[in-house]
Amino acid sequence: MLMISGALVVIAAVLAVLGLFGAATWSYTSLIVVCLAAVLLPVAAVRRAGKKTPA
C-alpha cells in the first residue's frame, strides 16, 4: 500500500503540471489525488508496522 501512495503522489505531480498549462480541472484533480495519498499513507504505515517479521 506504500507503493500505491507513492504512485498517487507521482500522478498528482503530473496532474499539477498539466494544470499549470491546461485547464484548472487538472489542478483540482491533483489536489484530490494528493489528499487520497495522504489518507492512505498512515493506513499503510500502520499495516506495515503491524506485520511481524520472523526472527
VOZA-423745 format. One record per atom (N, C-alpha, C): residue number from 1; residue in one letter; atom name; x, y, z. Coordinates in steps of 0.1 Angstrom, whole numbers, plus 5000, padded with zeros to 4 digits. Layout:
BEGIN
NODE   n res atom   c1   c2   c3
NODE NUM   A   CA    X    Y    Z
...
***
This chain:
BEGIN
NODE   n res atom   c1   c2   c3
NODE   1   M    N 5008 4988 5000
NODE   1   M   CA 5000 5000 5000
NODE   1   M    C 5009 5013 5000
NODE   2   L    N 5021 5011 5005
NODE   2   L   CA 5030 5023 5004
NODE   2   L    C 5033 5026 4990
NODE   3   M    N 5035 5016 4982
NODE   3   M   CA 5038 5019 4967
NODE   3   M    C 5026 5026 4961
NODE   4   I    N 5014 5022 4965
NODE   4   I   CA 5002 5029 4959
NODE   4   I    C 5002 5043 4963
NODE   5   S    N 5005 5046 4975
NODE   5   S   CA 5005 5060 4980
NODE   5   S    C 5016 5068 4972
NODE   6   G    N 5028 5062 4970
NODE   6   G   CA 5038 5068 4963
NODE   6   G    C 5034 5071 4948
NODE   7   A    N 5028 5061 4942
NODE   7   A   CA 5023 5063 4929
NODE   7   A    C 5013 5074 4927
NODE   8   L    N 5004 5075 4937
NODE   8   L   CA 4994 5086 4937
NODE   8   L    C 5001 5099 4938
NODE   9   V    N 5012 5100 4946
NODE   9   V   CA 5019 5113 4946
NODE   9   V    C 5025 5117 4933
NODE  10   V    N 5031 5107 4926
NODE  10   V   CA 5036 5109 4913
NODE  10   V    C 5025 5113 4903
NODE  11   I    N 5014 5106 4904
NODE  11   I   CA 5003 5110 4895
NODE  11   I    C 4998 5124 4898
NODE  12   A    N 4998 5128 4910
NODE  12   A   CA 4993 5141 4914
NODE  12   A    C 5003 5152 4909
NODE  13   A    N 5016 5149 4909
NODE  13   A   CA 5026 5158 4904
NODE  13   A    C 5024 5160 4889
NODE  14   V    N 5021 5150 4882
NODE  14   V   CA 5019 5151 4867
NODE  14   V    C 5006 5159 4865
NODE  15   L    N 4996 5156 4872
NODE  15   L   CA 4984 5164 4871
NODE  15   L    C 4986 5179 4874
NODE  16   A    N 4994 5181 4884
NODE  16   A   CA 4996 5195 4888
NODE  16   A    C 5004 5203 4876
NODE  17   V    N 5013 5196 4870
NODE  17   V   CA 5020 5202 4859
NODE  17   V    C 5010 5204 4847
NODE  18   L    N 5002 5195 4845
NODE  18   L   CA 4991 5197 4834
NODE  18   L    C 4982 5209 4838
NODE  19   G    N 4979 5210 4851
NODE  19   G   CA 4971 5221 4855
NODE  19   G    C 4977 5235 4853
NODE  20   L    N 4991 5235 4853
NODE  20   L   CA 4998 5248 4851
NODE  20   L    C 4996 5253 4836
NODE  21   F    N 4995 5243 4827
NODE  21   F   CA 4995 5247 4813
NODE  21   F    C 4981 5244 4807
NODE  22   G    N 4972 5238 4814
NODE  22   G   CA 4959 5234 4808
NODE  22   G    C 4948 5239 4816
NODE  23   A    N 4937 5232 4816
NODE  23   A   CA 4925 5236 4824
NODE  23   A    C 4928 5235 4839
NODE  24   A    N 4920 5243 4846
NODE  24   A   CA 4921 5243 4861
NODE  24   A    C 4916 5230 4867
NODE  25   T    N 4909 5222 4859
NODE  25   T   CA 4903 5209 4864
NODE  25   T    C 4915 5200 4868
NODE  26   W    N 4926 5200 4861
NODE  26   W   CA 4937 5191 4864
NODE  26   W    C 4943 5195 4877
NODE  27   S    N 4943 5208 4881
NODE  27   S   CA 4948 5212 4894
NODE  27   S    C 4940 5207 4905
NODE  28   Y    N 4927 5208 4903
NODE  28   Y   CA 4917 5203 4913
NODE  28   Y    C 4918 5188 4915
NODE  29   T    N 4920 5181 4904
NODE  29   T   CA 4921 5167 4904
NODE  29   T    C 4934 5163 4911
NODE  30   S    N 4944 5171 4909
NODE  30   S   CA 4957 5168 4916
NODE  30   S    C 4956 5169 4931
NODE  31   L    N 4948 5180 4935
NODE  31   L   CA 4946 5181 4950
NODE  31   L    C 4938 5170 4955
NODE  32   I    N 4929 5165 4948
NODE  32   I   CA 4921 5153 4953
NODE  32   I    C 4930 5141 4954
NODE  33   V    N 4938 5139 4944
NODE  33   V   CA 4947 5127 4944
NODE  33   V    C 4957 5128 4956
NODE  34   V    N 4962 5140 4958
NODE  34   V   CA 4972 5142 4969
NODE  34   V    C 4965 5139 4983
NODE  35   C    N 4953 5143 4984
NODE  35   C   CA 4945 5141 4997
NODE  35   C    C 4943 5126 4998
NODE  36   L    N 4940 5119 4988
NODE  36   L   CA 4938 5104 4988
NODE  36   L    C 4951 5098 4993
NODE  37   A    N 4962 5102 4987
NODE  37   A   CA 4975 5096 4991
NODE  37   A    C 4978 5099 5005
NODE  38   A    N 4975 5111 5010
NODE  38   A   CA 4977 5115 5024
NODE  38   A    C 4969 5106 5034
NODE  39   V    N 4957 5102 5029
NODE  39   V   CA 4949 5093 5038
NODE  39   V    C 4955 5079 5038
NODE  40   L    N 4959 5074 5026
NODE  40   L   CA 4964 5061 5025
NODE  40   L    C 4978 5059 5032
NODE  41   L    N 4986 5069 5032
NODE  41   L   CA 5000 5067 5038
NODE  41   L    C 5000 5063 5053
NODE  42   P    N 4992 5069 5062
NODE  42   P   CA 4992 5065 5075
NODE  42   P    C 4986 5051 5077
NODE  43   V    N 4976 5048 5069
NODE  43   V   CA 4970 5035 5069
NODE  43   V    C 4980 5024 5066
NODE  44   A    N 4988 5027 5055
NODE  44   A   CA 4998 5017 5051
NODE  44   A    C 5009 5016 5061
NODE  45   A    N 5013 5027 5068
NODE  45   A   CA 5023 5026 5078
NODE  45   A    C 5019 5018 5090
NODE  46   V    N 5006 5019 5094
NODE  46   V   CA 5001 5011 5105
NODE  46   V    C 5001 4996 5101
NODE  47   R    N 4996 4994 5089
NODE  47   R   CA 4996 4980 5084
NODE  47   R    C 5010 4974 5084
NODE  48   R    N 5019 4981 5079
NODE  48   R   CA 5033 4976 5078
NODE  48   R    C 5039 4974 5092
NODE  49   A    N 5036 4983 5101
NODE  49   A   CA 5042 4982 5115
NODE  49   A    C 5036 4970 5122
NODE  50   G    N 5023 4966 5119
NODE  50   G   CA 5017 4955 5125
NODE  50   G    C 5022 4942 5121
NODE  51   K    N 5029 4941 5109
NODE  51   K   CA 5034 4928 5104
NODE  51   K    C 5046 4924 5113
NODE  52   K    N 5046 4912 5117
NODE  52   K   CA 5058 4907 5124
NODE  52   K    C 5067 4899 5115
NODE  53   T    N 5079 4902 5115
NODE  53   T   CA 5089 4895 5107
NODE  53   T    C 5095 4884 5115
NODE  54   P    N 5096 4872 5109
NODE  54   P   CA 5102 4861 5116
NODE  54   P    C 5117 4864 5120
NODE  55   A    N 5121 4860 5132
NODE  55   A   CA 5134 4863 5136
NODE  55   A    C 5144 4852 5132
***
